[in-house]
Amino acid sequence: MRIVSFLQTTTFRLALLYAGLFFASFIAIFGAVYWTADTLATRDRRATIVADMEGLRKAYESAGVVGVAAAIEDRTKPDRVSDGIYYLDNPATDMHAGNITGWPPDQVTDGGWVRFEVGFEQFGESEKHIVEALPASLSPGFRLLVGRDTHTQAQFQRAIAKAFYASLVGMLALAVIGGLIMSRAILGRIDAINQGAERIMRGGVKHRMPVYGRHDEFDRLSENLNRMLDEIERLLGSIRAVTNNIAHDLRSPLNRLRNRLETALAEHDSQHRHETIERAIGEADGLLATFNALLSIADAEAGTSRGNLLPVDLSALGQDVAELYEPLVEEQGLVFEKSINGPATVSGNRQLLFQAIGNLIDNATKYGAGGGRVSLTVQNGDKGPEVVVADRGPGIPAADRERVLERFVRLDSSRTTPGNGLGLSLVAAIARLHNAVLNLDDNAPGLKVTLRFQPAAA
């Protein structure tokens, strides 16, 4: 069964495909070489026959038939090693000369050329050789045949054919063996990924795909899968955290809302009932704001808005945010300072970026009260466009700066301040969506929050 499964793999079929293509290419190249060599050999042989015929014609012109017979006798002496075939005769007389017994009866004509079989005795054995010859007529009544034995060329062709078949068999064997080795190697890498996926599906969420350090496409695939699994694990952890936080942090507001509604139901004084219902509505508004913030964070972390990223000028966006929030900051008795230098263009979602900067200013206003100043800076920094929001409040201890980016996290010092602990979580999610870096630093005193973006593609 394992062999059948292996033979059905795509890698093995691909190896066979390449072997078939190589096989066809080899046959085509060999056929072209064979045809070229045969054509050249035939051309050279016929050129030699024509030259030999011209020599005998000149002998005829100078000495007649006797001269031709003498030339043929000279060419066919026992001490001459040649593939030449000569025959001169006159059908009306018994006169003939040459190294074959007679004019060939069975001939195959090819544009003036004739081919026929001739028997030879060699090492006590008789053989049949194919001869190609050119016939000519000499007056009065004589016939002349000049040709060449093609046995040497035929032997060469057979040797080439044997070499071809041997090479073909060897090539096919190497192709199949190489295909098996290559398929097994590739299949091993794929099996490792499949086994890893099955292990993860069985609950081993901490398992990761093997990376062999070869920097090939399988390593890149494993690295991408591992990054995807890390992101999935982070999102699952985030979902679990949200579930736990909702269970704990929203229980109290829901209980208060229920108690207020029960109080309103039992209240006989219409004025008191009206006030109780207003407080219940306030609690419901707070819950709705919390759920809206959670939905915004989930949307940003899921990346559903990534397809809507367009060039955004942070300087123009900063001006709009400043115009909206400056009166709110001044209502709290704080001075709002802005330093907006542009253009600073990034690829982003304008609505989400507006919300992120607004949340930072809102946090700086709430927690920086008494510090006297909130500042907004938009500029092109050394590492890319950046937005900086700073206040003069108590700040955040260095040990808590990572923790406050989590959902529903509120430090003890901010428990008395209105809020749901989701503002910085939403900013962090929007930063991840835009591949931006979010830094929380000491403003001595106060907190300085920096959002640093990658420049928009040209």
N, C-alpha and C positions, 0 to 999 in steps of 0.2 A: 504494500500500500504506500509506503514512503517513497518507493521508486516511482510509482504511478503519479503520486502527488508532485514529486520533483519534476517529472517530465511534463507536467501540466502547468508549470510555473511560467510566468511571463519572461523571466530572465533566460530560461532555457530556450524558449521559443525565439527570443531575440537573438540568442547565440546561433541557433540554427538558421535564422534569417540571414545573419551576417555571413555564415558559412556558405549558404546558397548563393548569396551575391558574390562572394569571393570566388566560388566555384564557376559561376557564369562568366565572371570577368576573366578568370584564368583560361577558360575555354575560348573566349573571344580573342584574347591576346595570342594564345597558342595558334588558333586558326589563322589569324592575320600573319603571324611569323611563318607558319608552315606554308601558306599560300604564296607569300613573298619569296621564300627560299626556293620553292618549286618553280615559280615563274622565272626567277633569275637563272636557275640551273637549266631549264628548258630553253631560255633565250640564248644562253652561252653555248649550249649544245648545237642549236640550230645555226648559230653564227659560225661555229667551227665547221659544220657540214657544208654550209654555203661557201666558206673560204676554201675548203678542200675540193668542192666541185669546181670552183673557179680555177684552181691549180690544174686539175685534170683537163679542163677545157683548153687551157693554154697549151698543155702537152699535146692535145689533139690538133690544135691549130699549127703547132710547129712540126709534129712528127706523125700526125694522123692516128689511126687506130692502133698502130704498132706502138707509138709513143705512149698512148693511154694505157695499153696493156703492160708496158715496161714500168710505168709509174705505179700501177696497181701492184705489180709483182714486188716492186721495191718497198711499198707501204705494208705489205703483208708478209715480209720475211719473218722467219721464226724468232730472230733476235730483236724484232720490233715489238715492244709492249704497248698496245694501243687498243682502244675500244672501237676502232674504225671498222666499218663493214663496207666492202666494195664488191661490185659485180658488174662485168661487161660481157654482153653476148649479142649474138645475131640469131634470131629465131629461124632464119632460112638456112643457116649453116651450123656446124658443130663447134664453131669457135666460141670460147668463153674464157674468162679470167676473173679471179677474185677469191675471196676466202669463205664463200658460202657455196652450196652445191647447185643452186639454180635460182632462177627468178621466183620470188615468193608468189605462190598461187593465191593465198588469202591475205588481202590487204585491207586496212582501214584507212580511208583517205581523209585528210584534214587540211583543206586549202592547199593542195599540192604536195603535202607531206603524207607519207604512208607509214603505217605501223604494222608489224608482223612478228610472228614468233620464229626463233631460230634455235635449234638444238645444239648444245655444246657438251663436249666430254671434258670433265674436270675431276681429277683424282679418281678415275675409274667410274664415275657416276655421270649420268646424262642429266642435263638441266635445260629448261626452257627459259630463254631470255627474250624480252621484248626489245625490238630494234625500231628506231625511228630513222627514216631515210628520205632522201630527195631523189626522185627519178628524173632522167633527162634522155633525150634522143640525139643520137649522132648519125649522120649520114655516112655511107649508104646503108640503112637498115639496122644500125647498132643501137643497143639500149645500155644506158649507164645508170647504176644505182650507187649512191654514196650515203652512208648512214653511220649511226653510232649506237652502240649497245647501251641500253638504259639500266642495266643491272646494277651498276654502281650507285646511280641515283635512287633506285628502288631500295637498295640496302640502307642507304642513308635515311630514306623516308621511314623505313621500318624501325631503324634505330631511334629516330626521333619519336615515333609513335610509342615504342616501348618506354622511352624515358618519360613521355607525357603521361602514360597510364600509371607508371610507378610514382611519378610526382603527384598525380592526381589522388592516388590512394593514400600516399603519405600526407598530402595536404588535408584531405578529408578526415583522416585519423587525428591529425593535430588540431584541426578545427573543432572536431567533436570533443576531444579531450580538453582543449582550451576552453570551449564553451561550458563543459561540465565544471571545470575548476572555477571559471569566472562566475557561473551561475550559483555555484555553491557558496562562493565568497559573498556575493551580493545577497543571496538568500539568507545567509547567516546574519548579515546586518539588518535585513528587513525582519527576520524572525525575532531578533533582539528587541526591535521596536514594538512588534506585535505582542510579544510576551510582556513587555513593559506596560502596554496599553491594557492587556487583560488583567495584569496585577492591579493596576489603578482602578479598573472597573470592579474588581472584587473588594475594593475598599482601601487599598494601599495608596492613599492620596499623597503620601510623602515620597513615593518612588519617583525616580526621574529616569529619562532615557539615557543609555550609555553614550558617552562621547569619547572617541578613541584618540583624539588629537591629530588626526590626519588632515583636518581642514578641507575635507571633501564635501560633496553634496549631502552625504548621510550625516556627517557631523553637523552641518548647517541645519539639516532637518531636525536632528535631535536637540540642538540648541534652541531652535524656534519652538519646538514642542515643549521643552523645559520652561522657556519663558512664558509660554501660554499656560502651562500648568501652574507656575508660580502666580500668575495673575488670577487664574481661577481659584486657587487656594486662598489668595488674598481676598477675593470677592466673597467666597464662601465664609471666610472668617468675618468679613465685614457684615454679611447677612446675619450670622450668628450673634455678632455683637449688637447689631441693631435690634434683633429680636429680644435679646436679654435686656437691652437698655429700654426698649419700649415697655417690656414687662415690669421693669422696676421704676423707671423715671416717669412713666405716664400713669402709673397706678394712682399716685397721690392726686394729680390734677383731676382724674376721672372720679375719684372718691369725693373730692371737694365739690365737683360739679353736681354729683348725685346728691350730696348732703344739702347743697344750696337749693336744689330743686325740691327736695323733700321739705326743707324749711319754708320755701315759698308756698308749697302746697298746704302746709299747716298754718301759714300766717293769715291772721284775720284782718290785720291792719293793711289797707291797700297801699299806703305809702311804703311801709316796710317790705311788703311783698314786691312792689315795683323795684326797690333798691336791691333786694335779694336776687330778683330775676336779672337785673343789669349786671350784678357781679357774676352770675352764672353764665351770662352771655360773654362776659370778659374771659372767663375760664375757657369757654368753648372757642373763642377767638384765638386764645393762646394755644389750644390743642390743634386747631386748624393751621396755625402758623408753623407749629412743630411738624405736622405731617407734610405741609407744603415744602418745608426745608428738607425733610427726609426724601421726598420725591425728587427735588432738585439735585440732591447729592447722588441719589441712585441713577438719575438720568445722566449726570456728568460722568459718573464712574463707569456706566455701561457704554459710554462713547457713542450714544445715539445721535449726538449733535456734531460728531466729528465730520460728517459729510457736509455740514453747513459752514465750515470754516472758510472765511473770506478775508481778504486784506482789511485790517482795521488800524486806523491811526490812533495810537494811545493818547497822543496829545489832545486831539479833538474829543476823544472819549473822556479824558480827564477833565477837560473844561466843562463838559455836560454834567459829570458827576459833581464837580465843585459847585456849579450853579444850583444843583438840587440840595446838596447837603450843607452848604455854607450857612444858610439861615438856621438850620437845625442845630449846628454846632454853636452858633452865637447865642441861641436861646438858652444854652446850658452855661452861658457866661464864659465861654472859651474863645480864644482868638484862632481863626482859621487862616493858615498860611498856605499858599500854593506857589509852586515853582514848576511851570510846565514849559518844556523846551521840545520842540519837534521839528519836523515830523518824526514819529517813532512808530513805524509800521510793523505789525505782526499779522500772522495768519490766525484768525480766531472767530469766535461767536460773540458778536458785539453785546447781545443781551446778557450772556453769562458773565462776560468781563465787567460789564457795568455793575452787575449784582455783586461780583467779588470785591471790586474796589469800594462799592457802597457799604458792604459788610465790614470791611476794614476800617472805614471812617466811622461807622456806627459803633464798633467796638472801642475805637480810640476815644470816641466822645463819652461812652458810658464809663469806661474804666479809667479814663484819663481825667475825669472831672476833678477839679482842684489843682491840676497841673498847669492850667492857664493857656495851653497851646496844643493845637492839632495841626499837622502839616501834611500836605500832599505834594509829592515830587514825581514828575514824569520826565524821563530823559533817556538818551542813548548812552548806555554805559559801555565800559570796555568789553564786556562779554555779551552785549545785546541790549535791546530796549528793556527798561525796567520801570516799575511803579513802586514808590516808597511811601508808606504811611507811618507817621511817628506821632507819639504823644509824650506827655510828661507825667504820666501816672506812676503807679507803683511798679509796673512792669510784670514780667513773668520770670520766675527763677529758671536758670539754665536747665535744671534737672527736669522741669515740667514742660519744656517747650515742645517736645515731641508728643507728649501725652495730650496736650490741649488741642491737638489736631484731630483727636478721635471724637466720635459722636458722644454727646451728652456729658462730656467731661467739663466740670466746672470746679475751679480751685476754691478752697475754703474762703479766700478773701473776697470772692465774687458771688457768694451764695445769696447775699442780700440784694444783688443787682438783678433787675429783670432780665430774663433771657432763658434760652433752652439749651445752651451748650452746643449749638450746631453751626454757629456762624463761621468759625475757623475751619470746621470740617468741610463746609461747603466751599470755602476758598481753596482748601487743599485739593478737593475733588476737581474743581475748575482748573486749578494749576496743572494737575495730572492730565486732564483732557487736552490742554494746550501745550503739553511737554515743557511747561515752565518750572522754574525752581522757586520754591517758597522758603524763605529764610526768616526766622525770628531772632532778633539781636537786641542787645542791651542798648538803650538810648541815653543812659546815664544822666538823669534818671528817666524811667519810662521804657516803652517798648517801640522798636522799629521793625516793621514788617516789610520785606522786599519781595516783590514778584518779578523775576527775571525771565524774559522770553527769548526764544530764538528769533533772529530776524526773518521776516517774511521772504519767501523765495521770489527772485526777480521775475 
